[in-house]
Amino acid sequence: MSGRARYGLLGDPVDHSLSPRLYRAAFQYLRTPAVYEAHRVRSGDRAGLRRWMRDLAVSGGGNVTVPHKQAAANQLEVRLDDVRRTGACNCFWLAPDGRLIGDNTDVGGFRSAVRELEGMRLEGASVLLLGAGGAARAVAAVCADAGVGRLTVCNRSVSRAESLVSEMRLGDLASVCQVPDDVGTPHDLVVNATTLGLRPGDPLPLSLARGRVRYAFDLVYGPGGTAWTRHARAMGVAAIDGTVMLIDQAVLSLERWLGRLPDRDGVARAMRAEVTPGTGGDNR
């Protein structure tokens, strides 16, 4: 592997991640000599996170996933606009002057992926957002930009939801609550930005009722969708999991590391082939 650029994913857990496969497909398509590996950094290990970020940035760059996105933002020496806005970082590399620079490509990833929900328009919509971590902050940013009519941020810790609303300056647009057992007030879109669904046996993040929700977006992903997206469809709710967002934010990350891609659509197709049955991937 000598001479190859080295990239990686930092998080806990990471064993489930499709990212190494996606980037491997992209690098092969681009004929770029590079490797991408997942590295577990335990929750709360700020020193380990800092070491890994610097090490990977020197050799190429990297991504950050739960639970480190907000902690990663604090390690940066240069914060791009979406990091400053959300307080979360999921993509980092070295600036030309050697400083550690980061972005939040989850913002653009969610903005693109939500278009996969046919007929869904964020403008004027009522959105229920489950979770208040780094991924939730990206969703909130897109919702604010799109002009949603109402954004309700629900989290097990109401104070953390309040911090999201306050730090992102969402003002009267957003309200907060604890995560309910089921949907009360009807919503156009419910987004699961919690970690529920990452581990086998996790409970559903929210029970959906027929006629109370139009669309569901689970930022967690899994083969054939997640338990929550299958539950949503059983309730007549149009639903997608986080696979499309994962790919869209990965393409954006590549652009941060490599510059303008010669065939952006081709890179995205190569990644999709890794997770689409019958096109080279089995989504494991």
C-alpha positions as CSV (number, residue, x, y, z in Angstrom):
1,M,0.0,0.0,0.0
2,S,3.1,2.2,-0.1
3,G,2.4,5.5,-1.9
4,R,-1.3,5.2,-1.7
5,A,-3.4,8.0,-0.1
6,R,-5.1,6.8,3.0
7,Y,-8.7,7.8,4.1
8,G,-10.9,6.5,6.9
9,L,-14.0,6.6,8.9
10,L,-14.0,7.4,12.6
11,G,-16.9,6.4,14.9
12,D,-18.5,4.0,17.3
13,P,-19.8,1.7,16.1
14,V,-18.3,1.3,12.6
15,D,-18.5,-2.4,11.9
16,H,-21.8,-2.0,10.1
17,S,-20.5,0.8,7.8
18,L,-20.8,0.5,4.0
19,S,-18.4,3.4,3.6
20,P,-15.2,1.4,3.0
21,R,-17.0,-0.5,0.2
22,L,-18.4,2.6,-1.4
23,Y,-15.1,4.5,-1.4
24,R,-13.2,1.4,-2.7
25,A,-15.7,1.4,-5.7
26,A,-15.2,5.1,-6.2
27,F,-11.4,4.9,-6.1
28,Q,-11.4,2.0,-8.5
29,Y,-13.7,3.9,-10.9
30,L,-11.5,6.9,-10.7
31,R,-8.3,4.8,-11.0
32,T,-7.0,6.6,-7.9
33,P,-4.5,4.7,-5.7
34,A,-6.1,5.0,-2.3
35,V,-7.4,3.0,0.6
36,Y,-10.3,3.7,3.0
37,E,-10.8,1.9,6.3
38,A,-13.1,2.2,9.2
39,H,-11.6,2.8,12.7
40,R,-13.4,2.5,15.9
41,V,-12.9,5.5,18.3
42,R,-14.7,5.0,21.5
43,S,-17.3,7.5,22.6
44,G,-15.7,10.2,24.7
45,D,-12.2,9.5,23.5
46,R,-11.4,13.1,22.4
47,A,-7.6,12.5,22.4
48,G,-8.0,9.4,20.2
49,L,-10.3,11.3,17.9
50,R,-7.8,14.2,17.6
51,R,-4.9,11.8,16.8
52,W,-6.8,9.9,14.2
53,M,-8.1,13.1,12.5
54,R,-4.6,14.5,12.2
55,D,-3.1,11.2,11.1
56,L,-5.7,10.7,8.3
57,A,-5.7,14.3,7.2
58,V,-1.9,14.1,6.6
59,S,-2.3,11.0,4.5
60,G,-5.5,11.9,2.7
61,G,-8.6,12.7,4.7
62,G,-11.5,11.2,6.5
63,N,-15.1,11.1,7.6
64,V,-16.7,11.1,11.1
65,T,-19.8,9.4,12.2
66,V,-21.7,8.9,15.5
67,P,-21.0,9.9,18.2
68,H,-18.1,12.2,17.2
69,K,-19.5,14.8,14.7
70,Q,-19.8,17.6,17.2
71,A,-16.5,16.7,18.9
72,A,-14.8,16.6,15.5
73,A,-15.9,20.2,14.8
74,N,-14.1,21.3,17.9
75,Q,-10.8,19.8,16.6
76,L,-10.8,21.8,13.4
77,E,-8.6,24.7,12.8
78,V,-10.7,25.8,9.8
79,R,-14.4,25.4,9.8
80,L,-16.4,25.7,6.6
81,D,-19.8,27.3,6.6
82,D,-21.9,24.2,7.2
83,V,-19.7,23.3,10.2
84,R,-20.0,26.7,11.7
85,R,-23.7,26.6,11.2
86,T,-24.4,23.1,12.5
87,G,-21.6,22.7,15.0
88,A,-20.9,19.3,13.5
89,C,-18.2,17.9,11.1
90,N,-18.3,14.7,9.1
91,C,-15.5,15.3,6.6
92,F,-12.0,16.6,7.2
93,W,-8.6,17.1,5.4
94,L,-5.6,19.3,5.4
95,A,-5.8,22.9,4.1
96,P,-2.9,24.0,1.8
97,D,-1.3,25.7,4.7
98,G,-1.4,22.5,6.8
99,R,-4.3,23.4,9.0
100,L,-7.0,20.8,9.7
101,I,-10.1,21.8,7.8
102,G,-13.6,20.3,7.9
103,D,-17.0,20.4,6.3
104,N,-20.4,18.9,6.9
105,T,-21.4,17.0,3.8
106,D,-24.4,15.6,5.5
107,V,-26.1,18.9,4.7
108,G,-25.8,18.5,1.0
109,G,-26.3,14.7,1.3
110,F,-29.7,15.1,3.0
111,R,-30.7,17.9,0.6
112,S,-30.2,15.7,-2.4
113,A,-31.5,12.5,-0.8
114,V,-34.8,13.9,0.4
115,R,-35.7,14.4,-3.3
116,E,-36.0,10.6,-3.6
117,L,-39.3,10.9,-1.7
118,E,-41.5,11.5,-4.8
119,G,-43.8,14.4,-4.3
120,M,-42.2,15.6,-1.0
121,R,-41.7,19.3,-0.8
122,L,-40.0,20.7,2.3
123,E,-41.2,24.3,1.7
124,G,-44.1,24.9,4.0
125,A,-44.0,21.3,5.3
126,S,-44.4,20.1,8.9
127,V,-41.3,18.1,9.8
128,L,-40.8,16.0,12.9
129,L,-37.1,15.4,13.6
130,L,-36.1,12.7,16.0
131,G,-32.6,13.2,17.5
132,A,-30.4,16.2,18.3
133,G,-26.9,15.0,17.3
134,G,-24.7,15.9,14.4
135,A,-26.9,14.3,11.7
136,A,-30.0,16.0,13.1
137,R,-28.3,19.3,12.9
138,A,-27.7,18.8,9.1
139,V,-31.4,17.9,8.7
140,A,-32.4,21.0,10.6
141,A,-30.2,23.2,8.4
142,V,-31.8,21.9,5.2
143,C,-35.2,22.3,6.6
144,A,-34.5,25.9,7.6
145,D,-33.1,26.7,4.2
146,A,-36.1,25.1,2.4
147,G,-38.6,27.2,4.4
148,V,-40.5,24.4,6.2
149,G,-43.6,25.6,8.0
150,R,-42.9,23.9,11.2
151,L,-40.0,21.9,12.6
152,T,-40.4,19.9,15.8
153,V,-37.1,18.5,17.3
154,C,-37.7,15.6,19.6
155,N,-34.9,14.0,21.7
156,R,-34.7,11.9,24.9
157,S,-32.9,14.8,26.4
158,V,-35.1,17.9,25.8
159,S,-32.2,20.1,26.9
160,R,-30.1,18.8,24.0
161,A,-32.9,19.5,21.6
162,E,-33.1,23.0,23.0
163,S,-29.4,23.4,22.5
164,L,-29.8,22.5,18.8
165,V,-32.5,25.0,18.3
166,S,-30.7,27.8,20.2
167,E,-27.2,27.2,18.7
168,M,-28.5,27.0,15.2
169,R,-30.7,30.1,15.8
170,L,-33.9,28.5,14.5
171,G,-36.0,30.8,16.6
172,D,-39.8,30.5,16.1
173,L,-39.4,28.0,13.3
174,A,-38.7,25.1,15.7
175,S,-40.2,23.7,18.9
176,V,-38.8,20.8,21.1
177,C,-40.2,17.8,22.9
178,Q,-39.2,14.4,24.2
179,V,-39.5,11.6,21.7
180,P,-43.1,10.4,21.8
181,D,-44.2,6.8,21.6
182,D,-46.2,7.5,18.5
183,V,-47.1,10.3,16.2
184,G,-49.7,12.7,17.7
185,T,-50.1,15.8,15.5
186,P,-50.0,14.9,11.7
187,H,-46.7,15.6,9.9
188,D,-45.7,15.7,6.3
189,L,-42.2,14.2,7.1
190,V,-40.7,12.3,10.0
191,V,-36.9,12.0,10.0
192,N,-35.1,9.5,12.3
193,A,-31.7,11.0,13.1
194,T,-31.2,8.9,16.2
195,T,-29.0,5.8,16.4
196,L,-31.9,3.5,16.9
197,G,-31.7,0.8,14.2
198,L,-27.9,0.6,14.2
199,R,-27.9,-2.5,16.5
200,P,-30.0,-5.7,16.1
201,G,-32.9,-5.6,18.5
202,D,-33.2,-1.9,18.7
203,P,-36.8,-0.6,19.3
204,L,-38.4,1.4,16.5
205,P,-37.6,5.1,16.9
206,L,-41.3,6.0,16.6
207,S,-44.5,4.2,15.9
208,L,-46.3,5.6,12.8
209,A,-50.0,5.7,12.4
210,R,-51.8,5.3,9.1
211,G,-52.9,8.7,7.8
212,R,-50.8,10.8,10.3
213,V,-47.5,10.9,8.3
214,R,-47.0,11.2,4.6
215,Y,-43.2,10.5,4.4
216,A,-40.5,8.9,6.6
217,F,-36.8,9.2,6.1
218,D,-34.5,6.9,8.2
219,L,-30.9,8.1,8.3
220,V,-29.9,4.6,9.4
221,Y,-29.6,2.2,6.5
222,G,-29.8,-1.6,6.1
223,P,-30.3,-4.4,3.6
224,G,-33.8,-4.0,2.1
225,G,-34.3,-0.9,4.2
226,T,-34.5,-0.7,8.0
227,A,-37.1,-2.1,10.4
228,W,-38.5,1.4,10.7
229,T,-38.9,1.9,6.9
230,R,-40.6,-1.4,6.6
231,H,-42.9,-0.5,9.5
232,A,-43.6,2.8,7.7
233,R,-44.5,1.2,4.4
234,A,-46.8,-1.2,6.3
235,M,-48.6,1.9,7.5
236,G,-48.9,3.3,4.0
237,V,-46.1,5.8,4.5
238,A,-43.6,6.4,1.7
239,A,-40.2,5.7,3.2
240,I,-36.5,5.6,2.4
241,D,-33.5,4.7,4.5
242,G,-30.1,6.5,4.6
243,T,-28.4,4.7,1.7
244,V,-28.9,7.4,-0.8
245,M,-27.8,10.1,1.7
246,L,-24.7,8.0,2.5
247,I,-23.8,7.9,-1.2
248,D,-24.6,11.6,-1.8
249,Q,-22.5,12.8,1.1
250,A,-19.7,10.5,0.1
251,V,-19.5,12.0,-3.4
252,L,-19.3,15.4,-1.8
253,S,-16.6,14.2,0.5
254,L,-14.6,13.0,-2.4
255,E,-14.9,16.4,-4.0
256,R,-13.5,18.0,-0.8
257,W,-10.5,15.6,-0.9
258,L,-9.7,15.3,-4.6
259,G,-11.2,18.5,-6.1
260,R,-13.6,18.5,-9.0
261,L,-14.4,14.9,-10.0
262,P,-14.0,14.2,-13.8
263,D,-17.3,12.1,-13.8
264,R,-19.4,12.8,-10.8
265,D,-22.4,10.8,-12.0
266,G,-20.2,7.8,-12.9
267,V,-18.7,7.9,-9.3
268,A,-22.2,7.9,-7.8
269,R,-23.2,5.0,-10.1
270,A,-20.2,3.0,-9.0
271,M,-21.1,3.5,-5.4
272,R,-24.7,2.6,-5.9
273,A,-23.7,-0.6,-7.7
274,E,-22.1,-1.7,-4.4
275,V,-25.4,-1.6,-2.5
276,T,-28.0,-2.4,-5.2
277,P,-28.9,-6.1,-5.6
278,G,-28.1,-7.4,-9.0
279,T,-25.6,-4.7,-9.9
280,G,-22.5,-5.9,-8.0
281,G,-23.5,-5.4,-4.4
282,D,-25.4,-7.4,-1.8
283,N,-25.9,-4.5,0.7
284,R,-24.2,-6.4,3.6
